[in-house]
Amino acid sequence: MKCFVTGASGFIGSNLVHELVARGHRVKALLRPNADERGLAGVTFDRVTGDILDRPLLERELDGCDWCFHVAASYQLWMRNYAPMYETNVEGTRNVIEAAGKAGCRRIIYTSTVGCVGLPKKVNGQYTPTTEADTATDEQMSNDYKRSKFRAETVAVDLFRKKGLPVVIVNPTAPVGPRDVKPTPTGQLIVDYLNHRMPAYLETGLNWVHVRDVAIGHILAAEKGRLGNRYILGHAQGNWTMKEMLKTLEEITGIPAPKVKIPHWAAMRVAEVSEAISFFTGKPPRAPLAGVRMAKYKMWFDPAKAIIGLGLPQTPPRQALADAVEWFRTNGYVKR
């Protein structure tokens, strides 16, 4: 297949390009002029320089493509002005999907987030992981990134329902593994751990999944996904607390895990001060309020639909963390 990939230099996007090429597909990758392309090293693809807000460019470059993977997004937990984030995530999504539809793409895979899926509720002291059928509430839209992605997913669904465009939605959980160049917030957590910059931790719950499985999940969604459906790309055994994740890192690295747990209220006060400073300096806060608010919830999900319906691989989360550690160490992220 001839594939068009937006966000190709990002964490998921670069791994997706590698997996597509390994399977014999031809890839046309949309890259911004200043993109960091280290994650694309060693893979052959056709380069397109531009932006998802450039509709004529999208229509021109998508012509003749069989599959479109819209992975690009603005992912910041703090900005002085969030308007560009909404423009990229919402209007950019509309541009890409409509242009792909006009070009006659057979499948349009939109990369959403589990932030658009309802969070588990505690019943009798136990959390039940949620599925694609659970809708996020207004209360859970706790930051602009989530709100912008929720609106973008709504655009994708509307374009399927009202215009019949061949859209399939995937909702990755918390991917880890190689090629996390930037790195992502979860990747930065691992980097901080490796550099002994984590004296304490804030308890939360995430579903950890290997980024390679997420990339393959995108391809499986193009091959087998039901139009208009969404699929959680996660691991059935990956619902871990932060304490459990750090304990696993300790076993992998030999570096002692932090023992001090920061109360949520204390983290909120630190984040408020941190953001106040950032407002004047323009530098992102070390502890953004959006991240602290999200940590309040157990973000645990059930990926059974993708496992059964798509054949989503299930690389153990421990292996995902070990691969991330190895990649960060090999690529110079560990300073000590």
N, C-alpha and C positions, 0 to 999 in steps of 0.2 A: 504494500500500500504506500501511497505518497501521503506523508503526514505533515501537518503544519502544527508547530508547537510554539505557544507564547510562554514567556517566563522561562525560556530554555536555560538561562544561566543560573537560575535559582536552585534550591536544594532538591525539591521534587522534580523540577523541570530537567535539570542536568541528568539525574538518574533515569528519568523517562527517556531522554534522547539516547543514552547508552543502551537501554533495554530494547528500544525500537530498532536501532541499528543492528544490535546483536541478533535480532529475529529476521533480519533481511529487509526491513522497511526502509524507505528513503525518507529522510527528514529535512524539512525546511524550517529553520529555527529563527524566530523573530527575536532580535537582540537590540537593546538600546545602545546608542553610541558609546556610552561609558560603562558598559556591562563588564563585570568581572567574570572572565571565561575560564577560570581555572578548573571548574567542575566539568568542563567539556573537553579537557585535554585528552588526546588519544582517540577521539571519535570523529568520523567524517560526516559532515552535514552541509546543506546549502544554507548560506547565511543571508538573512534579510535584516537590514538595519532600519529601525523605525520604532513606532510607538502604537499602542492599541487605540489611541485616540485619533489616529490618522486613518479615517474610513476609506478613502480612495486607495491608499497603500494596501490595506487589508483585502479589499475586493480584488485588487490586481494580483497580489501574491497568493491568495487562496484559490485562485482559478486553477482547476485541474487537480486539486487535492481531494483525496478520498476521506481522510479522517482529519478532524481539527481537535487539538487538545488545548483548551484555554486554561493554562496554569498560572499565568501572570496575575499578580495582585500587589497592592500596596499594603504592607504588613508592618505597621508601627503601632506601638502601644502608647506613644506620646508624640504629639505634634503641636506646634503653636497654632497652626491653622489646619483643620481637618478637611477643608473643602477639596483639596487635590486628591485626598484619599477616596472621597465619595465619587469624584469624577472618574478616577481610574477604575475603581472596583465596580461601580454601578454602570456608568455610561460606557466604560471600556468593555465590559461584559456584553452589553447590548450591541456594541459595534462588532465585536468578534463573532458573536453568534449569528447576527443578521448577515454579516458578510459571508460567513461560512455557508449559511443557508442559500444565499444568492449564488454562491459558487457551485452549489450542488453537492456539498460534502455528504457522505452517507451516514456518518456519525459525528456528532459534536459532543465532546466530553468536557464538561465544565467542572473545574476543581473548586469545590466549596470548602466548607470546614464543619467539624462537628459542633462548632459554636452555634450552628443553625439547627441543631437537633436538641430536643428537650433533655434536660439533665435528670439524672435519677433522683427519686425521692426516698427519704429514709422511712422505712416501715418496720416497726418493732426492732429498731436498732440496726437494721440491715439495709444496704443499698442494693437496688435491683438495676443493673445496667439497662439503659434505654436503647431503643431501636429507631430505625428510619421513620417509623410511624408516629413517633413522639415529636410534637411541635414545641419549639422553644417559646417561652413566655416573654413578655415585655421586660419583666424583672431580670431575666437572664441576659438581655441585651445590655450588658453592663459597661460597654465601651464603644467607641466609634468604629473600631475595626469590626467588631461583631455586627454592629448595626449596618455598616456598609456591605458586609458580606451577606447578611440576611436579605437586604434589598436586592443585591445582585442575584442571589438564588431565586428570588421571586421573579426577577426579570427572565431568568432562564426557563422557569416553569411556565410563565405566561407565553413565551415565544414557542414553547412546545404546544401548549393548549390552544392558543389563538391562531398561530400561523402554521402549526404542524411541523415545525423544524425538528430534526432528529436528535434531540438533546438527551443525554444521560448525565446525571449528576453523581459525582463521587465526593465523599466527605471523609478526608483523612483524619486520623486521631492525632497522636503525638509521634511523628516519625523521627527516628534517629538512625545514624549510620554514616557511611562515607560521603564525601563531596559536600559537606555542610560548610561551604566557603565563608559565608558572611560572619559568624554563624547565626542560626536561628536562636530564639530564646532558650529552647531546650538544649540545643548544642552548646550555647554559651554557658549553661549550667554545668555541663560536663567539662568544658574548658576551665571554668573556675575551680571545679573540684580537682582537676589534674594539677592546677597551679597553686593549690593549697590556699585558695581565696574564698573558702566557704566555712567560716567559723561556726555558723548556725544555719538552720533551715526553717522554711515556712511550710507547714504541713498542708498537703493538698492530695488530690488523686487524679492520675492521668492514665490513659490507655496507651501503652508504649508499643510501637510497631516498627519493624525494619523498613527503612525507606525504600529498599529494593522491592519489598512486597507491595508497597504503595504504588511504585512505578508500574510494576506488573499488573496491579489492580486496574490502573488506567487502561492498559492494553486489553485486558479481559473485558472491561466495560465496553470498549469499542467492538469487541468480537461478539460478546454475549449479552450485554446489558439491555434491559427492556426500556424502550423509549419512555421518557417522562418520569422514570424512577430514579431514586437516589440510593447509593450504596455506601455504607460505612466501611472505610478501609482501615481496619484495626486488627488486633490480635485477641483471640478468644480468651487467652490466659494473660493478657497484658494489663489488666486493671490493677494497678499497684498504687499504694500510697507513696508519698515522697520518701518516707523512711525506708520502705522496702526497696525502692529504686537505689537509694544511697547505700544501703547495705550490700546490694549487688555490685555496685561500683567498688566498694571496699574489697569484696572478694576478688574482683577482676584485677584491680590495680595494686592492692596491698596498702593503699592510702587509707588511713582511718577515717571513717565517716563522722561528720559532726554529730555531737550528742545533744546540743542545745536546740530546743525548738522555740521559735519566736512566736509569741501570741499574736493572733490576727490583729487585735486592736493596736498593738505596738507597731506592727508592720505598716498599718494604715497611717499612723502618725509620722513615721519615717518617710513614707511615700509622699505625704502631703508637703513636708519640708523639702524633700528632694525635687518635687515638681515646681515648687515656688522658686527654688534656685535656678532650675532649668529655664523658667520663663524669662529670666534676666540674662542668662548666659547663652541660651539657644542650644545648649548641649543636652542630649537625651538624659533623663534621670536614671540613676543606677537602679532605682526601685520605682517604676511607674505605678500609679494608682490602679491602672487598668489590670496590670498583672496581679496585684495584691487582691483586688476584688474577685478576679477569676479563681484565685487560689482558695477562696472561701468554699468553693463547690468541689464535690467529687465528680470529676469529668470521666465517668466510666460508661462504656458503651458495649453493645452486643453486635459484633460483625457477622452474625450467622448468615444473614441474607447474602452477603458477598462471598462467604466461604462456600455456601451450598449452591447459590445461583451462578457464581462466576468462577469458582475454583480458586479463590484468593489464597495464595501461599501463606503459611504460618511459621515463619522463621522464629525461633524462640526469642523473646525480648532480651534475654541475657546475651544472646549472640549479637543482637542489634547494638547493644551497649558496648560489647567488646569490639565490634567492628568500628564503632564511632571512636572509641579510645585509641585504637590502632591508627586510624586515619588522622586524628588530631596530633598524635605523637609524631607520626611520619612526616606531616606537613608543617611542622614548626610552630604549632599552637601552644606547646608546653614550654614554658620559659625556664623552669627550674629543673 
